[in-house]
């Protein structure tokens, strides 16, 4: 299954860990992107959970090449057993193809950022769940809300999540915010944060749904889509410099 993509992904993960100033933090980032718990990974590798925790917390010396190889192989093998969702998402990113025309931009961060970092970048007002801004996110997807409503099926909606649900869904051309939040609630999968752009009058139902789903809701005050995407891409560039 996707042998070339698996090899490319494995090299990318191994390279990031090797070159990182904090290998443990980078290992944690990739484990969480794959949605694998410390316990599950430890069981697969035949070690205790404390070993994984110690590496991620920097309490063990930097992992050697053999440890990194086993770590990467474990992530990919476990993902394959679950259906290969992360590998397939990576293959789309590698090909430079957006899975639907409703997606204006989709990126992953080289290192996780907090929702607060995102809020600052998009000049956002937090209108629901301000207490959750310390949550870490690993990427974002910018969606044309009108195209999404007109064109996207339920299956295509799931493609908004890229490699992981721990990301920001950013909806543009929003009037009230009701439709995006209804879509999030109906689909079941919850993003880490929802950003609305272009809001003219925020619907109280959107806020209530965000509160019920425990998803921070942010209204961006940037003037246009280009500025919004530019601000988000600068966040990606910043994390790349920090690796």
Secondary structure as UniProt FT lines:
FT   HELIX           3..19
FT   HELIX           23..33
FT   TURN            34..35
FT   HELIX           38..45
FT   HELIX           49..56
FT   TURN            57..58
FT   HELIX           65..81
FT   TURN            82..83
FT   HELIX           85..95
FT   TURN            101..102
FT   STRAND          103..114
FT   HELIX           115..121
FT   TURN            122..123
FT   STRAND          124..128
FT   HELIX           130..132
FT   TURN            133..134
FT   STRAND          136..144
FT   HELIX           145..151
FT   HELIX           154..158
FT   HELIX           159..161
FT   TURN            162..163
FT   STRAND          168..172
FT   HELIX           178..187
FT   STRAND          193..197
FT   HELIX           204..213
FT   STRAND          216..220
FT   HELIX           225..242
//
